Amino acid sequence: MDARRVQCHFVAVMAKHLPPSASTLRLLDLDGRSGEILSDWRADLDISPVAPGELGAAELASDSIDAVVAYDVEVGVDMLGDALRLLRPGGRLIILQSRGAVSESQARTLRENGYTRILVEPALDGLGVLLRGEKPHLTADTGERIRGVAGADADLLDLDQYAGRYLHLLIQQMPNKPVWKLSRDETISWRAAAYEDGAGPVALAFSSLPKAVGFMQPAVLEGLIRDVNKVGKFSRAAARSWAWDVILNPTPASVRGKSLITIQVDPASAEAPDE
C-alpha cells in the first residue's frame, strides 16, 4: 500500500477526534498533508498549514484555533507550547504517529505541557499511536463552555447570507433507541422541531451542534420544547430540498408564544454526526 493511502487511513482516525465547533472548524495543519485529507470528510474546515518550526512566528491569534493536527511530526516542548497558546479553551491537539507504541511517557509529556483530557491509544488495528490533549477550559460550567463555542455564530442569521455548509435540526426520534437495538419490524422516524407561522411550518435550524445545544438547554427549562432526543446534521444541499422554511439560530425569545409543532424529516438525508 502506498504512503498516501496509508496516511488516509490514519487521518480517518484523527477525524473522529475533532472537537465540536461553530459552523466553521478552524484547523491548524502541522504536517501540510492531513488538512487536505480531512477536508474530504469535513467540508466545514478552515485550514491553516503551518510548519511545526514556524508555529511560534505564525500570524495567528492566541485562543483562535479549534484543533491542531500533526501526522508523523516530532513532538517537542516548543511545538506543544505554541499549539497550546493558539488553541481555544477546549480546543484539541491531535497527533498521529504511524510508528511506535503507546507509553506512559507520551501522556506525561502532554500533561506536563499543560494539556488535559489526555488520550493515548493505538491508532489503527494496533498500529501507530494516537495522542490527543485539550487546552483546559476556563470554567467548569458545561453550559458556559457550550455557549462560548456557540457564540462564534450570531443569532437569527439570514439563511441566504449564511456561509456555513451544514444546518442542525432538533429531532424527536422514534423509537428512541440505537439502530442495533431495533427489531426487524421497527423503523426509525424523525420529526424536527418547528413552529407554525400561518404560511406554513418553519423549522428551528442551527449553524452548529453547540448552537443547537445552547438553545435547547434554556428552551427545555422554560418548557418551550420537549421530547427532543437528538440533533440531526444536514448539508446545505439537503436543506434546499426541504418543503418548509427555516429560522436559523433562533433564540428562546424568538419562539416564545409561537405554536410549536414537529415536521417529518428523512433520517437518510442526514450527515454523520459530530463527536
N, C-alpha and C positions, 0 to 999 in steps of 0.2 A: 504494500500500500504506500502511495507517495506521501511526502511530508505534508502537503496541503490537505489531503483527505484526513490524515491523522489529526492535524490541528483542528479541522472542522468538528471531528468527533469530540475532542477535548473541550473546545469552545462551547459546544452544545451543553456541556455540563456547567460551564460558567454562566450560561444564560439563565439557568434555573435559580441562580443566587442573586440576580439583580434586584435591588430593593424597589418597593412601591415608590412612585414618584408623581409629580404633577403631569400634565398632558404630554410634556416632553422630558425624557430622562437624559440628563446631562452626563455624558460618559467620557472619561479620560482614558485613552488607549496608550499604554506604555510600550507595547511591542510593535505598534504600527500595522498589525495584521488582524488582530482579534475584533476590532471595531467593525471592520468591513464584513467579517463573517457574522457577527452578532446582528448586524442590520438586516440579514436575511431572515432572522427570526423576529426581530423587533423593528417595526417601521417608525417607532416614535423616539429614536435615538438622535441626540445632538452630539456628534462625536468630535473630540479634540485629540489628535495624535500628538503625543509629546514623548521624546526620548527620555528614559529614566535619568540620565545625567543632566538633563536640561529642566527637570521639574522645578528646581529652586529658582530658576530665572523665568519660568513660564508666566506670561502676562494673563494670569487668571486670578480672580478674586478669591480670597480665603472664604471658606464655608460656602462654596458655589457649585460643587460637583456632587452628583448623586452617587456615582460609582467610579472606581478606578480599577481597570483590568490589566493584568500582566501575564503573558504567556512565555514561559521559559526565560524570565528576566531575573537577573541576580537580585536577591533581596538583601539590601543594605540598610544601615541605620538612616542614612541621608534620604534614601528613597521613601522609607516608611514615614519619616518625619514630614517630608514635603507633601506626601499623599494625604496624611492626616490633616495637615493645615488646609488643604484645598477642599477636602470632603465637607459636606454639610453635616450637622449633627444627625446621626442615624445613617449617614452615607456609608457605603461599603467598599472596602478594598478586597478584590477577588484575584487571587494569584493561582495559576495552574503551572505546575512543574511536571513535564511529561516523563521525567525520570526521577528516581529516588523513592524513598519510603517515608511513611509517617513517623514522626518522632516528637517527643515531648518538648524538645528544644525549639521546634517551629512555633508551637503555641506560646511558649515562654517568650520568644522574641517578639511576637505580636503584642503580647500583654505588656512587656517591659517598655514598649514604644507607644503605649497609650491607647491601644485598641481594646474593645470589649466585645462580648457576644462572639467569641472566637470559635471557629470550626476548622478542624484539621482532619482530613479523611482521605482514603484512597480515591482517586479521581474517577477511574473508569475501569470496571471489571478488575479491580485490584492493581491497576497500572497508574503510575504517577501519583501526584499529591495535589489535592485542592486545599488552599488556605483561604479563609475568609475572616475578616475582622471588621468591626464597625467603629466609627467615631462615636464617642459617648454622647448621649442626648443631654440637653441642658436641663431637662425636667424629668421627674418620674411619672408625671401625669400623662397617661396614654392619650387622652383626649387632646391635650395640648400639643403633643407630638404630631398627632394626625393633622390638627389644624395648622401647624407650622408648615407641613409639606403641602397641604391643600391650599394654603394662602398664596402659593405661587401662581395660581389661576384665579382670575377675577370671578365674582358672582354675576349672574344674569348676563352671560355673554351672548352676543349676536351670532347665531349659528352660521349665517352667511359669511361672517368675517373670521370665524374660528379656524385657526390653522392646525389644530391638533388632528391626529389620524384616527382616534377612537372616541366612542361615546360609551358610557356605562349606564345601565338601567337597573333600578331596584326591582328585584324579581321575587315573586311568590312561586316557589317550585313545588309541584305536587306530583307524586308523593315526595315528602321531604326526606329523602334518603339517597345514598350514593348509587350510581348505576349498577355496581356489582352486587347490591342487595335487592335489585328488582327481580320479581318473579317473571316467568315467561309471558304472562298475560298483562303485565304492567308496562306502561309507557310514561315518560316524563312529560309534563306540560308546564309551560312558563306563562305567567301573567305579569306584566310590568305595571308599576305604579304610575298613575296618570290622574288628570282631572278633566272634567267636562266644562268647556267654556261656551257652549251654545252652538258653536260652529263645528264641533267635533272634539274628539279626545286630544289631550296634549300630554305626552309622556314626560316624566321627570327624568332628564338626562344629565350626565355629569362628565366633565372632561377627564377625570381620573378616578381611580379607586379611593384614594384618600379624600377626594372631594365628595364622593358619594357617601362614604362613611361619616365624614364630618357633618353632612346634612342629616343623616339618618339618626345619629345619636340624640340631638335635641328634638327632632321631629317625633321620634318614638316616645320620649319622655313627655312631650306635650299631647300625645295621643293623636297626632296628625296622620300618622301612617301606622299600619300594623301588619303582622303576618309576613313581612319581608324576610326571607331566609337566604338570599343570595344576591350578589351583584354580577350582572352579566356584562361582558365586554364585547362591543360590536365595532366593526370597521365603518369608516365614513361611507363606503360603497354599500354596505348593508343598510345603513341608516337612510340612504337616499331612496331605498325601495319601500320604506315604511309608508303606510297609508294615512298616518296621523302626523300632527305637528309635534315638536318638542320644545320644551323650555330648558335651556342649557344652564346648569349651575344655579338652580333655584335656591332661595333661602327659605327657611320655615315661614318667615313673614310673608313671602310672596305667594304661598299656597294656603295660608291660614284663611279659613272661611270658604274655601272652594269645595266643590263636590268631588271628593276623591273617588276614583274608580280604578279598575285594573283592565288591561287590554292584552289579548293573546299575542305572543311573540314566539317565533320558531327557535327552539334551542339550537338547532343545527346551523343557524346563521351566526352564532356567536363565535368569538375568537377564544383561544386558550386563555385561561385566567392568569393574572399576575400572581406572584407568590403572596 
